[in-house]
Amino acid sequence: MDIAAELRQLQAATLADIEKAGTTDALEAVRVGVLGKKGSLTQVLRGMGQLPKEERPAAGRAANEARDAIEAALSARGEVLARAELMERISADAVDVTLPGRRRPIGVSHLIEAEKREIAEIFAGIGYTVVDGREVESDYYNFTALNTPPDHPARGMQDTFYVVDRSGDEAAVRGESDVLLRTQTSGVQAHIMEEQEPPIYIIAPGKVYRRDVADPSHLPQFNQIEGLVVDRGITLGDLKGTLDYVIKKIFGPDRETRFRPHFFPFTEPSAEVDVSCGICHGKGCRSCKGTGWLEILGCGLVDPNVFAYAGIDPEVYSGFAFGMGVERIACLKYDIPDLRALLEGDMRFLRQF
């Protein structure tokens, strides 16, 4: 068989394959198999240089005719297949506007964040400013400036995460480091009293860290909101009135508050504050351990020594401070028995709020 006949036979077979191609991918495979670098037509054309001179003109004409015919067929078939595939995609992607829409679930704030924001808005509504502070704090602002003596148990390694430098400084290992993860947001108050002239009405929300094992009532990391008021003529009555108002806004107007004497190194006098149980309404039940009350926060009038550290004259100014755990408030408000449930990420639990 001469090369011209071979080209005509290849052309006929290729045109048949083009007609059979049902997709653009199949058509592309035919094109590569014939016209690609290793295609059948390409191989034939490469062998033309070995033909006798008198046969080359006829072979060249046959090769050009075969290439032109194949390329024209590929182009025509490609347009048909591309149009068919486009219509198929349009049909598959068609939207029936009479069908009900698919609603995407709208995200909401986590219960801890929502409760923290709600408390902040309550205080903002009575003139308080929300301030932020550093989570890695110095020993001075976390303890000393708040009238916490060196022998106070809160300074021990069992309560505090001290920051050890990379060299493994022995003093830091022994708990004598000057840098730590704050155990309370009260350090923000110490900074503000140094930087700002009274009157001061602030709350300081944020994360705090303690060396506690997670259990139903303790977490090694939790959120705290501490508040500070410094002004002329501030009394214990102002403290009680403020907290009574805030607690009723958080838990409801029917809840009562109770103040019990306590001790904190940075306030004098100091008190623990309880709210009446929302389940038994003060009559006593398992939730409140039969007392009718639930402990929620600590507070007191600012100790004059704290004012002295900040350079504020205690003979001119007085004030009060308080601190509450956001997770504990949320658990008491929604009757959640275990603090750990707030951090486990179980959507069946979180969707309830």
C-alpha positions in Angstrom: 0.0 0.0 0.0 1.4 3.4 -1.0 1.5 6.3 1.5 -1.4 8.2 -0.2 -3.7 5.2 0.2 -2.5 4.8 3.8 -3.4 8.5 4.5 -6.9 8.1 2.9 -7.5 5.1 5.1 -6.3 6.9 8.2 -8.6 9.9 7.3 -11.6 7.7 6.9 -11.0 5.9 10.3 -10.4 9.2 12.1 -13.5 10.8 10.7 -15.5 7.8 11.9 -14.0 8.1 15.4 -14.8 11.8 15.4 -18.4 11.1 14.7 -18.6 8.5 17.4 -17.1 10.9 20.1 -19.9 11.6 22.6 -18.1 14.2 24.8 -15.5 17.0 24.3 -13.1 14.9 26.4 -13.5 11.9 24.0 -13.1 14.2 21.0 -9.9 15.6 22.5 -8.6 12.1 22.9 -9.2 11.5 19.2 -7.4 14.7 18.3 -4.3 13.9 20.4 -4.3 10.3 19.0 -4.1 11.6 15.4 -2.6 15.0 15.4 -0.6 15.0 18.7 3.2 14.7 18.8 2.9 10.9 18.9 -0.3 10.8 16.8 -0.8 8.4 13.9 -0.9 11.2 11.3 2.2 12.8 12.7 4.1 9.6 12.5 3.1 9.1 8.8 4.2 12.6 8.0 7.6 12.1 9.7 8.2 9.1 7.4 7.7 11.1 4.2 11.3 12.2 4.1 12.2 8.6 3.2 10.0 8.5 0.1 11.5 8.7 -3.4 11.3 12.3 -4.8 8.8 11.4 -7.4 6.2 10.1 -4.8 6.5 13.1 -2.4 4.2 15.6 -4.2 1.3 13.1 -4.3 1.9 12.1 -0.7 2.1 15.7 0.4 -1.2 16.6 -1.3 -2.8 13.5 0.4 -1.4 14.5 3.8 -2.7 18.1 3.5 -6.1 16.9 2.5 -6.2 14.4 5.4 -5.1 17.0 7.9 -7.6 19.6 6.6 -10.5 17.2 6.6 -9.7 15.9 10.1 -9.3 19.4 11.6 -12.5 20.6 10.0 -14.4 17.6 11.4 -12.9 18.1 14.8 -14.0 21.7 14.8 -17.5 21.0 13.7 -18.0 18.1 16.1 -16.5 20.1 18.9 -19.0 22.9 18.4 -21.9 20.4 18.5 -20.6 18.7 21.7 -19.8 21.9 23.5 -23.3 23.3 22.8 -24.9 20.0 24.0 -22.8 20.0 27.2 -23.7 23.6 27.9 -27.4 22.9 27.5 -27.0 19.9 29.8 -25.4 22.1 32.5 -28.0 24.8 32.1 -30.7 22.2 32.6 -29.0 20.6 35.6 -28.4 24.0 37.2 -31.9 25.3 36.6 -33.6 26.8 39.6 -37.2 26.2 40.3 -38.2 29.6 41.8 -41.4 28.0 43.1 -39.5 25.8 45.6 -39.0 27.0 49.1 -35.6 28.6 49.7 -32.8 26.8 51.5 -32.0 28.7 54.7 -28.4 28.8 55.9 -28.1 28.6 59.6 -27.1 31.9 61.2 -24.3 31.7 63.7 -24.7 33.1 67.2 -22.4 34.0 70.0 -21.2 31.3 72.4 -23.1 31.5 75.7 -20.0 32.7 77.5 -19.4 35.5 75.0 -23.1 36.4 75.0 -23.3 36.6 78.8 -20.1 38.7 79.0 -21.5 41.1 76.4 -24.9 41.3 78.3 -23.2 42.1 81.6 -21.0 44.7 79.9 -24.0 46.4 78.3 -25.7 46.6 81.7 -22.8 48.4 83.2 -22.4 50.6 80.1 -26.0 51.6 80.6 -25.2 53.1 84.1 -22.1 55.0 82.9 -19.3 52.5 83.2 -16.5 52.2 80.7 -15.3 48.8 79.4 -11.5 48.5 79.5 -9.1 45.8 78.4 -5.7 44.7 79.7 -2.8 42.3 79.2 -3.2 38.6 80.0 0.5 38.2 80.7 1.0 40.4 83.7 3.7 41.4 86.2 3.7 40.1 89.8 3.5 43.7 90.9 0.2 44.6 89.2 -1.3 41.2 89.7 -0.5 41.0 93.5 1.6 43.7 95.1 -0.3 46.8 93.8 -3.5 45.1 95.0 -2.3 44.8 98.6 -1.5 41.1 98.4 1.4 40.4 100.7 4.3 38.1 99.7 3.1 35.3 102.0 -0.5 35.3 100.7 -1.5 31.8 99.4 -2.6 33.2 96.0 1.1 33.8 95.2 1.9 30.1 95.5 2.7 28.0 92.4 -0.4 25.9 93.2 -2.6 28.8 92.2 -0.6 30.8 89.6 1.0 30.0 86.2 4.4 31.7 86.3 6.2 32.4 83.0 9.6 30.6 82.8 12.1 32.0 80.3 13.6 29.6 77.7 16.9 29.4 79.6 15.0 27.6 82.4 15.7 30.3 85.0 15.8 28.6 88.4 14.1 31.5 90.1 11.1 31.2 87.8 10.9 27.5 88.3 10.7 28.1 92.1 7.8 30.5 91.5 9.9 33.6 92.0 9.4 34.9 88.5 8.1 38.5 88.1 6.0 37.5 85.0 2.8 35.4 85.2 -0.5 34.7 83.5 -3.0 36.9 85.4 -5.1 35.2 88.0 -7.6 38.1 88.0 -8.4 41.1 85.9 -7.9 43.3 88.9 -4.5 44.2 87.5 -6.3 46.3 84.9 -7.7 48.4 87.8 -4.2 49.0 89.1 -3.1 50.3 85.7 -6.1 52.5 85.3 -5.7 54.1 88.8 -2.1 55.0 87.9 -2.9 56.3 84.5 -6.3 58.1 85.0 -7.4 60.7 87.4 -10.6 60.0 89.4 -13.5 59.8 89.0 -13.2 56.2 87.6 -16.1 54.0 86.7 -14.8 50.9 84.8 -15.3 47.2 84.3 -12.5 44.9 83.0 -13.7 41.7 81.3 -11.2 39.1 80.1 -9.6 35.7 80.5 -7.8 34.7 83.7 -5.7 31.6 84.5 -5.3 29.5 87.6 -3.8 26.1 88.4 -7.1 24.5 89.0 -8.1 21.0 87.9 -11.3 21.2 85.7 -14.3 20.0 87.7 -18.0 21.0 87.9 -17.2 24.2 89.7 -13.6 25.1 88.6 -11.7 25.7 85.4 -8.0 26.5 84.8 -9.1 29.2 82.4 -12.2 31.3 82.7 -13.6 34.7 82.0 -13.9 37.3 84.8 -15.5 40.7 85.0 -14.0 43.0 87.6 -15.3 46.5 88.3 -13.8 49.6 90.0 -15.3 52.9 91.1 -13.2 55.7 92.5 -14.8 59.0 93.3 -15.5 61.4 96.2 -17.9 60.2 98.8 -18.4 56.6 97.6 -19.9 54.4 100.4 -20.9 50.8 101.0 -24.4 51.9 100.2 -23.3 52.8 96.6 -21.7 49.4 96.3 -24.8 47.5 97.5 -27.2 49.6 95.4 -25.1 49.1 92.2 -24.7 45.3 92.6 -28.4 44.9 93.6 -29.4 46.7 90.4 -27.0 44.7 88.2 -28.0 41.3 89.7 -31.7 42.0 89.1 -30.9 43.0 85.5 -29.0 39.7 85.0 -31.3 37.3 86.8 -34.6 39.1 86.9 -36.4 41.7 89.1 -37.8 39.0 91.4 -34.4 37.9 92.7 -33.0 39.1 96.0 -29.4 39.8 97.0 -27.5 39.1 100.2 -24.2 40.4 101.4 -22.0 38.3 103.7 -18.8 39.5 105.4 -15.7 38.1 103.9 -12.0 38.9 103.4 -10.1 40.1 100.3 -6.7 41.7 100.6 -7.6 44.6 98.3 -10.9 45.6 99.9 -11.9 46.6 103.4 -14.6 45.9 104.4 -15.2 42.9 102.0 -18.2 40.8 101.2 -19.5 37.8 99.3 -22.7 38.4 97.4 -25.4 35.8 97.0 -28.5 35.8 94.9 -31.7 34.0 95.8 -32.2 30.6 94.2 -34.3 30.8 91.1 -35.6 27.3 91.4 -36.9 27.3 95.0 -37.2 31.1 95.3 -35.3 31.1 98.6 -37.1 28.2 100.2 -34.2 25.7 99.9 -33.6 22.9 97.4 -30.9 20.6 96.1 -29.6 23.3 93.7 -28.9 25.7 96.5 -28.0 23.0 99.0 -31.0 23.9 101.1 -29.9 27.4 101.8 -32.1 29.3 99.4 -29.0 31.3 98.2 -26.3 31.0 95.5 -22.9 32.7 95.8 -22.1 34.8 92.7 -19.3 37.3 93.4 -17.0 39.1 95.8 -16.8 42.8 96.5 -15.8 45.5 99.0 -14.6 49.0 99.5 -11.2 49.7 98.0 -8.5 49.3 100.7 -6.6 52.6 101.4 -3.3 50.7 100.8 -4.4 50.0 97.2 -5.0 53.8 96.7 -1.5 54.5 98.1 0.2 52.2 95.6 -1.6 54.1 92.8 -0.9 57.5 94.2 -4.5 58.3 95.0 -5.2 60.2 98.3 -7.5 58.0 100.4 -8.5 61.0 102.5 -10.1 62.6 99.4 -11.3 59.6 97.4 -13.0 56.4 98.2 -14.3 53.6 96.0 -15.5 50.0 95.6 -14.4 47.0 93.6 -16.1 43.7 92.7 -15.4 40.6 90.6 -17.6 37.9 89.0 -16.9 34.8 86.9 -18.8 34.9 83.7 -19.1 31.1 83.4 -20.4 30.9 86.9 -23.0 33.6 86.2 -24.1 31.7 83.1 -24.4 28.4 84.9 -26.5 29.9 87.7 -28.7 31.8 85.3 -29.5 28.8 83.1 -29.2 26.1 85.8 -26.2 24.4 84.2 -24.7 21.9 86.8 -21.2 21.6 85.3 -18.9 24.5 84.1 -17.1 22.1 81.8 -20.3 21.8 79.6 -19.6 25.3 78.4 -16.3 24.3 76.9 -16.9 20.9 75.4 -18.3 22.2 72.1 -21.4 19.9 72.1 -23.8 21.6 69.7 -26.8 19.8 71.2 -26.0 21.6 74.4 -25.0 25.0 72.9 -28.1 25.3 70.6 -30.3 25.5 73.7 -29.0 29.1 74.3 
